[in-house]
């Protein structure tokens, strides 16, 4: 994944190796003005934070005004930053309900992030904001479970053929957006398959940046169901990498080469 940010004066690339013992990530930044290497950053945690931050931005701009509860389906490592970031964006949140199929994992996750364990998918799906952050190839969220006004942040299922959402979620969604349309057309089966079946049209799918910039209105009414499908884009890695380098310099962290 590569991107250039002219305003920051940085170009960057994120690379990884899928290995039996794990998937280590690295972000490399280049100074475009000096034409030199700016930083090499071990990026497992970096990626977790930027993935959560995207949902935090989505919640800030697209959650209904009186949203007070968050539901999380999936209790892995990525889910931790989802809870932290959305809490940061919406400090008025009062309740977090989580669910995953493994009870031991569920209990440990709830203890770590301060959430309530749900008994079924429905418990997490019935909240004001619903995050799906799983590796499931099949839908874990059904549209019939959503409450009026729900914001859905779907951040898993980032490969063709894998879906976290059923078609009813798309049918109920009044507004749908993604990170980048070009990428969504290639990777987001949660959008690709419903569009192929006539449930949705690409002309109805916007980008989150358009909402943030005020170019489109995301939520028109408190009872609207709104969907954000996020796969992550390289520009975010460059942005958070730049922030990490700045903070490292301030704190004297890292090694100069």
N, C-alpha and C positions, 0 to 999 in steps of 0.2 A: 504494500500500500504506500503510495507516494503522493506528495502534494507540495505546492509552493505557496508561501504567504508573502506577498510583496510588501505588505505593511510591516510585518515583523522582520523582513529581510532574511527569511529562512526558507530553505528547502529541506524536506525530510522524507525518510522512508522507514517503514516498519517491516521487519522481517522476523520469521520464526521458523522453528523446526518442530514438526510433530513427531515426537519420540516415544518409545514405550514407557519411559519414566516420567514424561511430562512434556509440556510445550513451552520452552523458553522463548521470550520475545526480546527484541532489541529495537530501539529507535535511534537512527543516526540523523543528526542535524548538520546542515551545511550553511555557512554564512554566505549569502548570495552577493553581498557587496565586497567582501574581502576575498571571495572565491577560495574559502578554506573550510576545513572541518571545524564545526562548532562544538559538537558534543556527541558522545555515544552513551546511551542511557539504557540500563536494564529496565525492561518495560512491562513486566508482568503486572506489577501494582499500578503502573501508569495507565495501562489499558483498562484495568478494573475501574479506576477513578473516572476516566473520561467516558466510559460506558454509562456509569451511574450519573455523571453530570448531565448527560444528554436527557435523561429522564427527568432530572431536576429542572432543567430548562423547560421541558415540555409541560411539567406540572405547574410551573410558575405561570405559563402563558395560556394553558388550555384546561386546567382543572376548573370545575365550577367554583364560584366565589366562596361558598360555604363548605367546601370539601374539608372533612375532618378525619377521614379514615383511609387507610391504605391496605390493600390486599396484595400479597406476593405469592405467586405460584411458582415454586422452585426455590430450593434452599441451599444452593451451592455458593461458591466464592463470589461470583458476580452479583448474586442477590444482596450481598452485604452492602455494597456501595449503592445499590438502588435505594435501599431503605435510608441510608445516611444522606444521600444527595437530595431525595425528595423531602426528607425532614428539614434539611437546610433551606430548601426553597420555600417550603410551607411550614414554618415553625408552629403554626396553629394546629397541626395534626395532633389528634388525641389518641389514636388507636392504630395498631398495625396487626393484621391477621395474616399468618403465613400457613402454607400447606405444601407438603411434598409426600411422596409415597412411603419413604423410609422413616419410621417413627423416631429412631435414634437420631437421625440427621435433623429432623424437624425440631426435636426438643433442644438439641445443641444450638441450632440456629436461633431459635426463639430466645434462649437464654443469653446468647451473645449480643443480639441486636435489640432486645427488649420488646419482643412481639408475643402475641397470643397464638398458640397452635390451633389451627382449624381441624375439624374432623374430616372434611371433604374439600374437594375443589370449590364447591359452592360457597363455603364460608369465606374464602379469600376473594372469590369473584363477586360477592355481594357488597363490596366496599365502594367508596367514592372514587378512588383511584385503584386501578388493578394492573399490576405488573406481571407479565409472564416472562420468566427467565429460565428456560429449561433447554435440554438437548433432545426433547421428545420429537420423534418424527411425525407424530399424530396429534391432533388438537387436544389441548388441555383446558381450553376455555370455550364455553358455549355461550352464544349470544343470549339465550333465554335466561341465563343466570345473572346478567348485568342489571343493575338498578338504573332507573332514569338519571341522566346526568353523569354517568360514569365516564372517566377518562381511562382508556386502555393504553398502556405502554408495552408493546410486544417487542422484546429485545433478543429473544432466542431465535431458533429456526432460521439460521443465516446461510442456508444452502438450498438449492433447488430440490424439491421433493419432500422437504420437511415443513410441517405446519404446526403452529401453536393455536391457531384460531379456526373455528368453524365458519362456514359461510354466513351464519346468522349474525355473527359479530359484524361482518361487513355490511349486511343488509340493514342493521340497526344504526350503523355509524352515519351521522349527519355530516361529519367532516373527517377526512382521512388525509394524513400526511406522512412523509418519510424523510430520511436524511438527504438523499439525492435520488432523483427520479431515474437517472441513467443507471445507477447501481441497483436500484430496486427492481428494475426490469430484468436484471440478470439473476439476482439472488433471493428476492423476497417471494417465496411461494405463497405466503399468506396473502399477497396481493396478486401474484401472477395467475394462480389457479382460479380465484373468483372472477378475475377479469376475463379469462378464457371462457368461463361459463356464463358470462353476461351479468353477473351480480354487480359488477363495478366497471368503471371505464377509467383508463389512464388519465383522461381529461379531468376527472374528479379528484385526482391525487395531487396534493401540493407538497411543498418542501417546508420543513419546520422553520428554516431561515426566513421564509416569506411571512410567517406569523410574527416572528421576533422583530422583523423590520417594519411591521405594520402594513405590508403590502396586501395581505388578505386577512379576513376576519375568521379566526378559527372556530370559536364558540359563539353561536348566535343567541342561545337561550340556555338557562340553567339545566333544563331537562335533556339537552342534546347529549347523545352518546358520541364521544370523540375518540378517534384511534390514531395513535402514533406508532408506525412500524419502523424500528430502528435497527440497522445492521452495522452502523459505525462507518465513519469516513476518515480518510487519511488526514484531512485538514485538522481534525480534532487532535490527532497525535502530534502534529506540528505545534499546535497551540499549547497543549498541556506540556509538551517537551520544552517549549520556550519558557513557560512558567517555572518548570522544575529547574532549568539551568539558572534562571534569575535568582531563585531562592537558594540554590546551592552556592552561588557566588556570595550572597548576603551572609550565609551561615558558615562559609569556609568548608563546605562539604564537597567531596569529589577529588579527583586526581588530575592535575594539569599534565598534559602530555606534550 
